[in-house]
């Protein structure tokens, strides 16, 4: 990755490298990979649970790994979450744009709570200035058309005014920010001009090999607990789930890891702390481009995979829709906007819809383990799900 040295005494964090003196004490200056970047890339692959393994793979002493992990990563501005391979779980990822009827706009968070239990919902957020909602659902493979029928039912019941659904080929978390941020100091060093020459890896969205579903309820419960807290010990998870520790260890080793049910670990820079709910320090924004040609899609993917503040990106299954989410510190937001504006044409802008996430009305849920049964696998009973929302309508009418 190309970059400019602003000060040779500073770490060149913008490239993930640092300056060190020659091994024999000479004046020669070498560029070596920044130790935090090395750690982050390994954690991205294997997770933060095994400090000894991270030490072996990075050459950093185990106690140093543990200290940096607790002092400068997990307990500071870094969140680590497992990225579930929904494809291997026989689930489809669907991107939703939802417009609620006025009568239910303020009740939307409660309705999303219900959808997380009976409608495969895993994420939602209100976007400004429109006030509409973005959401992600993961219905079973082959049931997307049935899920659309379910959404139409919510329109008929008066909950939704409109909806749009795009089946996604997958989600990608670029992690570009790691090359530009020093967790020890909390400082960013971004050479926006240098981004033009940076090497960009744009991974293909490839589905997992077709196979019979091999997940069971124990696996889903373990995955759910890892989504809640990926660092909690397996013994603690076994205690929560009332499972024999040896059985849980088997499921974790042979199923979760062995069958690669976790794609990678998403390491996310974040400034918000639980006590900062009324203080906006970062701006999250969704960027949606529609009706794309293949060369336009490739261009947008390369552009957003260069931007340090791109958290995730996705492509529709039909390759005509591109989605990205940026998470930018307040002080860099306008600079990022200008960079994007300078690199997309007016033609692309005409097919762009963007919206800021309202952090006071957003939520994420664990994978839909409640929709899985030993006998039937993934269940989606349309009439039963709609009847739950019909009962909500009746209850509201009775209280008016």
Helices and strands as residue ranges (DSSP letters): G 13-15, E 17-21, E 29-33, H 35-46, H 51-58, H 62-68, I 69-74, E 78-84, E 93-100, G 102-104, H 108-118, E 121-128, E 133-137, H 144-156, E 160-172, G 176-180, E 181-182, E 187-188, G 194-197, H 217-228, H 234-241, H 245-250, I 251-257, E 262-269, G 274-276, E 282-289, H 294-304, E 310-316, E 322-329, G 330-332, H 333-343, H 346-349, E 352-364, G 369-371, E 372-373, E 377-378, H 382-399
